[in-house]
Amino acid sequence: MKRHPILTSVLLLGLAIGLFLWTKPASGQASAVAPAATPPLPVSAEPQYGTCKASSDGIGKTYQGREIAQVMGHPGIGWLERTEREKEEAPSKAIAALKLAPDAVIADLGAGSGYYTFRLAPLVPQGRVVAIDIQPEMLDYMKEEMRARGVKNVQPHLGSVTELKLPDASLDAVLMVDAYHEFDHPAEMLGSIKAALKKGGRIYLLEFRAEDPKVPIKPHHRMTEAQARKELEAAGFRFLENRPDLPWQHLLVFEKP
């Protein structure tokens, strides 16, 4: 049978229209076949960290281009409490520069033996010093010192490598003395510090000056001002000043906006 070309075209057009109407969802009705979802990009658990060959005083893990230093454990209490420390570091000068209010709540983060903690406590008689460390042995040492000294406004507190474990907006200030460079999760710790600080709260960062070759400290236990600013400003803190008139250290001041 011979097909009529016009009739054939009409039939094909009708079939196409029918198929379109049959597959198109009704108004307000979702299509039975959803478009394929774009698979999520893989998220690294620690995107800001890197690795390197471990140096003699580093751990082989990097943050913002800096190799993180090894931790000085509780057997180093003798070095923290050495009688030469005032001459070498002038901690009394550094503490006076903090100008704390009498009712301030300040965290001594990485408090160690409490060398700074017990020197801060008399400055905040209506406040308190939260002495934070991740080593229970350090906290036990401080508790013995508290009893021996009769100090009541020090709060020994066990933190973790990633967080302070303190309520939000509970601190006026955080002091870190030669400790930050050892944090093996600095990004998480800075986030936890930011949460625990009140608006306008300050970080006082004491670090041995890496710019000064005369400072007799292992390289990875020192920091430059530029590196410290790079890391803390990336975490959202505002740099205020560097008080560099200490024998071996920077006193870098940052603020939570």
N, C-alpha and C positions, 0 to 999 in steps of 0.2 A: 504493500500500500504506500503510495507516495504522500510524504508529509508536506503540509502547507507551511512555508517559512514564517508567515505572520502569526499563524496559530501556534506554532512551536515556540516563538518568542514570547507570546502572551502567557503560555503555560509555564515556561521557565521563570518569567517574572513573578507570576502568582505563587509558584513554589518557593521562591526566595523570600517573598513577603511573608508567607505563612511560617516558614522556618524562623524568621526574625521575631515575629509576634509570639511564637511558641516558646522561644528561649528567653525573651525579655521579661524580667520580673514585673509584677503588677506594682502600681504606684504605692509607695510606702512599704513594700516588701523587699527584704534583702535577697540578693542573688543566691541561688543554691550553691554556686561554686565561687568561693572567695578567691581573690587574687593571691598568688603565692607571696607569703611574707618574706621580707628580706632578713636573712639570718643575722642575729646580733653579732657585732664584732667581738672577738675575744678580749676580755679585760684582764690585764695583769694584776695580780694581787699587790704587787709593789712596783708600779710603773716608774716611780722616780728613783729607784735604786739600780745600781749596776754592780759589776764584779771586777776584780783585778787580782793580780797575783799578790798574796798577802805579804806585806812588808814585816820587818822585825817587830814593829810596835803597832801594826794594823791588823784588821780582821779579814781583809780581802773583799769587803763590801763598801761600795761608794755611794755617796749622796751629793748631788749637785757638783760632781767632779772631785769630791774630797773623800779620801779613804778614812773610814771610821776607825778610831783608835781602840786598842784593847782596854778592857776595864781593869782598874786597880782594885783588887778585892780587899776584904777586911784585914788580911795580914799586913796591909799597908798603913794601918792606923798609926803606927809609930812615926811614919813620915809625915802624916797629916798633923800630928801633935808635936812635931819637932820644935825645939826652943828657938831655932834660927828663923822660924817662919815670919815673925814680925819684921826682922831686919830685911829678909829677902823679898817679902811680898807686901809689907805694910798693910795688913788686914784692918787695923784700927782706922787707918786713913780711908780705906775703901768703905768701911761701914759708916763712918761719919758722913761720907758723900751721899749716902742714900737718903738722908733727911726724912726719916719715917715719922708719921704721925703717932702719938702715944697709943692710939686705939687701932693701929693698923694690924691687919692679918697678912702675914708674909710667909710664903713657902720657901724653905731652904731645900731646893731640889737637888738630890744627890748629896744629902747632908753628911754622909760618911760618919765620922766620929762625933760630929756636932761642934766642930771647932768654931764655925761661924754661928751656928744656932745659939750657943750659949752666950755669945757676944751680942747677938741681936736681941735676945730676950729682955734685957733691962731697958732697951729703947722703946719697947711696946708694952708698958705695964698694964694698960687697959686692953691690949690686944693679945695676940699670940703668934708664936712661930710654929708652923707646921713643918716638922722635920721629916722629909720624904726620902726614903731610900728603898732599893729593891733587895737589899741584903739583910735578912733578919738579924744577922750577927751585929751589924752596925746599929740597928735599933736597940738591941739588947744592951750594947755598950752605952748608948745614950740614956737608956732608962736607969742604968746604974749611976751615971753621972747626974741625972736629975735628982735622984734620991740623995746623993752625996752633997750636992750643991743646994738642995732645997728649992729647986726651981719649979714653979707651978704653971707657967704659961707657955710651956713647950709641949707640943703634941706629936709624939713619934707616930709615923704613918707609913705603912707598907704600900708602895705603889707597884706598878708593873713596868715592863719594858716598853709598853705602848700607851699607858695612861696614868694619870695621877690618882684616879679613883676618888675624886672630890666633887662636891656639888657644883653646879654651874654658878658663876658669878659669886663665888665665896671668898675670893682672894683680892687683896688690894695690890699685891706685888709678888713677884717670883724672883728669887735670887738663885743663880747657878754659878758656882765657883769651881772652875776647872773640871767641869763634869759633862757639859753638853757635848763635847767632842767625842765622848765615849758612848753616847746613846746609839744603840744599834737600830732604833726605829725613830729617827729624829722627826720625820714628817708627822707621824702619829702623835708623838709627844708634844710637838708644837700645837697641833690641833687640840689636844687635851688641855694644854696650858691656856690656850685662847678661850676655851669654854669656861674654865675655872676662874679666869680673871674677870673682874668687873669692868664695865666700860671705862676707859681711861686708865685702867690698871697697867702697871709697868713690869717689864722684865729688866733685871739687872744682870748682865752677862759678863762675868769675869773669866777671861781666857788669857793664857800666856801669849805674848806677842810673837807671831811667826815672822813678822817683818824684821825683827831684831836678832841678828845672829849671836849676840852676846847672851841671850837668855838661855841658860843651861838646862833645857828641857827637851825631851825626845821630840822629833819633828811632828809626829802625828798627835801629840798632846799640846800643840800650839795651834792658834788660828789667826789668820789675818782679819783685819777689820772688813775688807772687801768680801771675804768668804762668809763671815758671820752675817753681814748685811744681806748678802745674796740669799741665804737660807731663811732668815727670819722675815725678810720682806716678802719672800715668796709665800710665806705662811700667813701674810696679811697684817703683820705688825709694822708700825711706823717707827723709823729710826729717828731718835731725838738728838743724841750726842755721844761722843766718845770722850771719856775723861782719862787721858793717857799718862797722867802724872804719877803713876805707880811704878815701882822699880822694874817689875817684869811683866805686868799685865795690862791689858785693855780693861776699862770699865765701860761697856757699851750699854746704852740705855735705849729701850724700845717701849712702845706704848700700844695698847689695844685701842683702835679707833672707836 
